[in-house]
Each structure stands twice: as C-alpha cells, then as structure tokens.
Amino acid sequence: MKRLLFPLLALSTIILASCTSNPNKIGTQKVSETQKQREVCLDWYGYRIDTNKAINDLNLKIETESELMAYCDFFKNVADTK
C-alpha cells in the first residue's frame, strides 16, 4: 500500500502544480502597458520630461498640454502596482 501511495501523491502534486502555474500573458501585457503609461504621466507631472516627449511616448494624437493633463488625470491617483 505504501509503494502505491507515494507515487500517487507525487503525481497528483505535479499535476496540481502544473495547472496552477499557468500565468495569463495577456493580462500581464495590459498591466505592463498601463504601468508604462502611468510612469510617463508621473514623469510629466514631476517636470522630468516635457509635454511633447510625454505625448510621443504615450503615442497620443493630441497637441496641447491641457489634453495631456486630461489624459494623465486618470493616473494621478492610481495605486502603484509594482
């Protein structure tokens, strides 16, 4: 009985581990892009980069600082996800 119990326990552990360690790559990509946008906006708010560079880094089709501010307002109070 002990000879059968150990292999079954080991096999079930391996199967369980393989099923639970499958990360969602699509979700990870979205978080990564959102984090990048947040960091660019925070750099712009902190005057570390200028308005044109922030617009280019974010690939936005806007031209004015007020439009960029409206876009970046979302990221101002978002919690850090690192």
N, C-alpha and C positions, 0 to 999 in steps of 0.2 A: 504494500500500500504506500509506503514512504517513497519507494522508487517511482511511483506514478505521480505522486502529489507534487514533488519538486519540479519536474519538467512542466507540468500543467500550470503551476504557479508562475514559473519563469516565462512561459509562452504567453500567458494572459497579461503579465506585466509588460512585455514587449509590445503586444497588440494595443494595449491601453495607451502606452507612451507614444506609439506612432500615430494614433488617432488624435491625441490631444496636442501634439506639437506641430500642427499644420497652420502656419500663420497666414493671414489674409493679406496678400501682397497689394491688392487694390486699395484696401483701407489704409495700409501703411503709406502708399504713394500719396494719397489725398492728405494725410496728416503732414507728410513731409512738405508738400507744396504749400499748404496752409501755414506751416511754420516758417517757410521761406518768406511768404508774403508778410507775415506778422513782423519778422525781423527787419525787413526792408522798411516797413512803415514806422517801426520804432526807431530805426536809424534816422529816418527823415524827421520824425518828431524831435529827436535829440540833436538835430542840426549836424549830424555826422556825414550826411550826403545831401546834395542839393535836389531841388524839385525835379529837374529834367532827368537826372540819374535815377531817381526813385520811379518816375513814370516809365522809363526804359526798362529798368529791372523787373517791374511788375507787368510789362507788356500791355499797358493800358492805352486806350485810344482817346485819351483826354489831353488837354493842353494847359489847363490853369491849375494854380495851386489850390484854389477852393474846391475844385473837383477831386483833386488828390486827397484833400482833407476829408471830404465826404466819404471817399472810399476807405481811407485808413481809420476813420472813427470806429469801425467795427472792431479793429484790432487793439484799440487803446485800452480796453478793459478786459480783454480775454486773458484767462489764466495761462501761465507758462506751462507748456506741455512737454518740456524736456524731461 
